[in-house]
Amino acid sequence: MKEIENLYNKSYGKLKSSQYLYEIGQYSDSASLAYYAMFLMAKALLMKKGFDAKTHEGIITLFSLKYVHEDNFDYEVFVHLPSAQSKREDADYNAIDYITQEIAEDLIFQAEEFLKEAEKFF
């Protein structure tokens, strides 16, 4: 249970860091951490049910199966996770930085929504 609690707390820490980086104009890093806030929360919820996966795709797929389809996690909120993963990959690995202030702001909002929805399952 300690690992679940640590992931939960780390998720909120990533969101806070994302918000700070946004405020200082580091939009790509902000976007990346907004994704990780959602990803870590999804991982914590899966561990709560005794599940884990080795990859980001595995976590997203398993989360969809176990929480969206079985436990009614809001699908409209869930889709923020795979969408943010794509943007995070671009932010972290592309030589050209296309993450704008608007994109980063949207991702922070989506992460906030995701964490709020996740709270219903703790």
C-alpha positions as a Markdown table, in Angstrom:
| # | Residue | x | y | z |
|---|---|---|---|---|
| 1 | Met | 0.0 | 0.0 | 0.0 |
| 2 | Lys | 2.9 | 2.3 | 0.6 |
| 3 | Glu | 3.9 | 2.2 | -3.1 |
| 4 | Ile | 0.3 | 3.2 | -4.1 |
| 5 | Glu | 0.4 | 6.1 | -1.6 |
| 6 | Asn | 3.8 | 7.2 | -3.0 |
| 7 | Leu | 2.6 | 7.1 | -6.6 |
| 8 | Tyr | -0.5 | 9.1 | -5.6 |
| 9 | Asn | 1.6 | 11.7 | -3.9 |
| 10 | Lys | 4.1 | 11.8 | -6.7 |
| 11 | Ser | 1.2 | 12.4 | -9.1 |
| 12 | Tyr | 0.2 | 15.5 | -7.3 |
| 13 | Gly | 3.8 | 16.6 | -7.1 |
| 14 | Lys | 4.1 | 16.3 | -10.9 |
| 15 | Leu | 1.0 | 18.4 | -11.4 |
| 16 | Lys | 2.4 | 21.1 | -9.1 |
| 17 | Ser | 5.7 | 21.1 | -10.9 |
| 18 | Ser | 3.9 | 21.2 | -14.2 |
| 19 | Gln | 2.0 | 24.3 | -13.0 |
| 20 | Tyr | 5.2 | 26.0 | -11.9 |
| 21 | Leu | 7.0 | 25.3 | -15.2 |
| 22 | Tyr | 4.0 | 26.7 | -17.0 |
| 23 | Glu | 4.3 | 29.9 | -15.0 |
| 24 | Ile | 8.0 | 30.4 | -16.0 |
| 25 | Gly | 7.3 | 29.7 | -19.6 |
| 26 | Gln | 8.8 | 26.1 | -19.8 |
| 27 | Tyr | 5.8 | 24.8 | -21.8 |
| 28 | Ser | 7.3 | 21.5 | -23.1 |
| 29 | Asp | 8.5 | 20.4 | -19.6 |
| 30 | Ser | 5.1 | 21.6 | -18.2 |
| 31 | Ala | 3.3 | 19.4 | -20.7 |
| 32 | Ser | 5.5 | 16.4 | -20.0 |
| 33 | Leu | 4.9 | 16.6 | -16.3 |
| 34 | Ala | 1.1 | 17.1 | -16.7 |
| 35 | Tyr | 1.1 | 13.8 | -18.6 |
| 36 | Tyr | 3.2 | 12.1 | -15.8 |
| 37 | Ala | 0.7 | 13.4 | -13.2 |
| 38 | Met | -2.0 | 11.4 | -15.0 |
| 39 | Phe | 0.1 | 8.4 | -15.8 |
| 40 | Leu | 1.3 | 8.0 | -12.2 |
| 41 | Met | -2.3 | 8.3 | -10.9 |
| 42 | Ala | -3.4 | 5.6 | -13.4 |
| 43 | Lys | -0.6 | 3.4 | -12.3 |
| 44 | Ala | -1.5 | 3.9 | -8.6 |
| 45 | Leu | -5.1 | 3.0 | -9.3 |
| 46 | Leu | -4.1 | -0.1 | -11.2 |
| 47 | Met | -1.9 | -1.2 | -8.4 |
| 48 | Lys | -4.8 | -0.7 | -6.0 |
| 49 | Lys | -6.5 | -3.5 | -7.9 |
| 50 | Gly | -3.4 | -5.6 | -8.1 |
| 51 | Phe | -2.4 | -4.8 | -11.7 |
| 52 | Asp | 0.7 | -3.4 | -13.2 |
| 53 | Ala | 2.1 | -3.1 | -16.7 |
| 54 | Lys | 5.7 | -2.6 | -18.0 |
| 55 | Thr | 5.0 | 0.1 | -20.6 |
| 56 | His | 3.1 | 3.4 | -20.9 |
| 57 | Glu | 0.8 | 1.8 | -23.5 |
| 58 | Gly | 0.2 | -1.2 | -21.2 |
| 59 | Ile | -0.8 | 1.1 | -18.3 |
| 60 | Ile | -3.1 | 3.1 | -20.6 |
| 61 | Thr | -4.7 | 0.0 | -22.1 |
| 62 | Leu | -5.1 | -1.8 | -18.7 |
| 63 | Phe | -6.5 | 1.4 | -17.1 |
| 64 | Ser | -9.1 | 1.6 | -19.9 |
| 65 | Leu | -10.2 | -2.0 | -19.3 |
| 66 | Lys | -10.2 | -2.0 | -15.5 |
| 67 | Tyr | -11.5 | 1.5 | -14.8 |
| 68 | Val | -13.3 | 2.9 | -17.8 |
| 69 | His | -15.0 | -0.3 | -18.9 |
| 70 | Glu | -15.5 | -2.0 | -15.6 |
| 71 | Asp | -15.7 | 0.9 | -13.0 |
| 72 | Asn | -17.2 | 3.8 | -15.0 |
| 73 | Phe | -14.2 | 6.1 | -14.9 |
| 74 | Asp | -15.4 | 9.0 | -17.1 |
| 75 | Tyr | -14.3 | 8.2 | -20.7 |
| 76 | Glu | -14.3 | 11.9 | -21.6 |
| 77 | Val | -11.7 | 12.4 | -18.9 |
| 78 | Phe | -9.8 | 9.2 | -19.6 |
| 79 | Val | -9.0 | 10.2 | -23.2 |
| 80 | His | -6.8 | 13.0 | -21.9 |
| 81 | Leu | -4.3 | 10.3 | -20.9 |
| 82 | Pro | -3.5 | 8.8 | -24.3 |
| 83 | Ser | -3.7 | 12.2 | -25.9 |
| 84 | Ala | -1.2 | 13.7 | -23.4 |
| 85 | Gln | 1.1 | 10.7 | -23.9 |
| 86 | Ser | 1.4 | 11.6 | -27.6 |
| 87 | Lys | 2.1 | 15.3 | -26.7 |
| 88 | Arg | 4.6 | 14.2 | -24.0 |
| 89 | Glu | 6.6 | 12.2 | -26.5 |
| 90 | Asp | 6.7 | 15.1 | -28.9 |
| 91 | Ala | 7.7 | 17.5 | -26.1 |
| 92 | Asp | 10.5 | 15.1 | -24.8 |
| 93 | Tyr | 11.9 | 13.8 | -28.0 |
| 94 | Asn | 11.3 | 16.1 | -31.0 |
| 95 | Ala | 14.1 | 18.6 | -31.8 |
| 96 | Ile | 11.6 | 21.2 | -32.7 |
| 97 | Asp | 9.5 | 22.4 | -29.8 |
| 98 | Tyr | 5.9 | 22.9 | -30.8 |
| 99 | Ile | 4.3 | 22.9 | -27.3 |
| 100 | Thr | 2.7 | 26.3 | -27.0 |
| 101 | Gln | 1.4 | 28.1 | -24.0 |
| 102 | Glu | -2.1 | 27.1 | -25.0 |
| 103 | Ile | -1.2 | 23.4 | -25.3 |
| 104 | Ala | 0.5 | 23.3 | -21.9 |
| 105 | Glu | -2.4 | 25.1 | -20.3 |
| 106 | Asp | -4.8 | 22.6 | -21.8 |
| 107 | Leu | -2.7 | 19.7 | -20.5 |
| 108 | Ile | -2.6 | 21.1 | -17.0 |
| 109 | Phe | -6.4 | 21.5 | -17.0 |
| 110 | Gln | -6.8 | 17.9 | -18.3 |
| 111 | Ala | -4.4 | 16.6 | -15.6 |
| 112 | Glu | -6.4 | 18.4 | -13.0 |
| 113 | Glu | -9.6 | 16.8 | -14.3 |
| 114 | Phe | -8.0 | 13.4 | -14.5 |
| 115 | Leu | -6.8 | 13.5 | -10.9 |
| 116 | Lys | -10.2 | 14.8 | -9.7 |
| 117 | Glu | -12.0 | 11.9 | -11.4 |
| 118 | Ala | -9.4 | 9.5 | -10.0 |
| 119 | Glu | -10.1 | 10.6 | -6.5 |
| 120 | Lys | -13.5 | 8.9 | -6.8 |
| 121 | Phe | -11.8 | 5.5 | -6.9 |
| 122 | Phe | -9.5 | 5.9 | -3.8 |
